[in-house]
Amino acid sequence: MLLLGFFVLGCGVLDWDIILPPEQPLPPHDGARREPNGVVRLHKPGTIHVPRPGNPNRTVDIQARGSFRRIELEVDVTHGGWFSSDPNKNHSVFWLHRGHGAFAGNAIAFVNAFGPTRNEVRLATNLTLPRGARMDAAKQRGIRLASGRTYHVRYVYDGPRGRTDLLVTERGNVVTRVVGRAPLRAIQSTGDNTFFVWFGHRDNRAIGGPERPTYGWRYADLTVRFIP
């Protein structure tokens, strides 16, 4: 599986021509199944990834062929502290992507948290956008996520309603909600009929990117549903 290298600058994205292989993927199509009603569901309990130096990110592949009007994703994220030398840059919550080709036009949800002094959660997408275009982003500020806390993250792509919804809770209490735009009424799978969820960032300072590692964070108990 190969991905085009890229970095995100603010709400925008610049694509690079270098090829970056994903690190430490889980077994392909791990646990995904199609239910009688056509819904494709993946449930992966327990720890998915705890980023460490030399192993900053992990991907989960999901085989899902067809056209999907609604996508639901839930995951528990335990905050392991901000990247000490650069806490205000992008810290990965999750990235949901269509196919294994170009970044442009296929990032369904690119969700990041930002530490002090920004205190922000951002939900972005580039569906329907050409290479080099600014990502379509929604955000909430004044959100003080804290080290050692576990947050339940629920994301919904609702094509018929034209909206996306990111809800972050802690022990049932709402921490923040970010509502964005769903640019497609339905999301069609691409040639390899695969989607993936990516957890963690590399340290992209060397290429001028704002992504920073989430060392010590824990991503766990993932459920994803693709609904025709």
HUMO-V603314 format. One line per field, one symbol per residue. psi: psi as a letter, one per 40 degrees, with the letter a starting at -180 (. if undefined). A space follows every 50 residues. Layout:
BEGIN
psi->???
END
This chain:
BEGIN
psi->hiihiiihhbeihhiieihhiihfiihhfheiihideehhhhhgiahdih hihegdiiihihhghahhdhhhhiihhhheiihdegeeahhhdihhihif bidheehdhhhiihahedgihhhiieheiiheihihiiihifhgiiheih hhhhhhhgddefiihhhhihfehhdihhhahhehdihhiadefiiihhhi iihfddeeiehiifheihhighhhhhh.
END
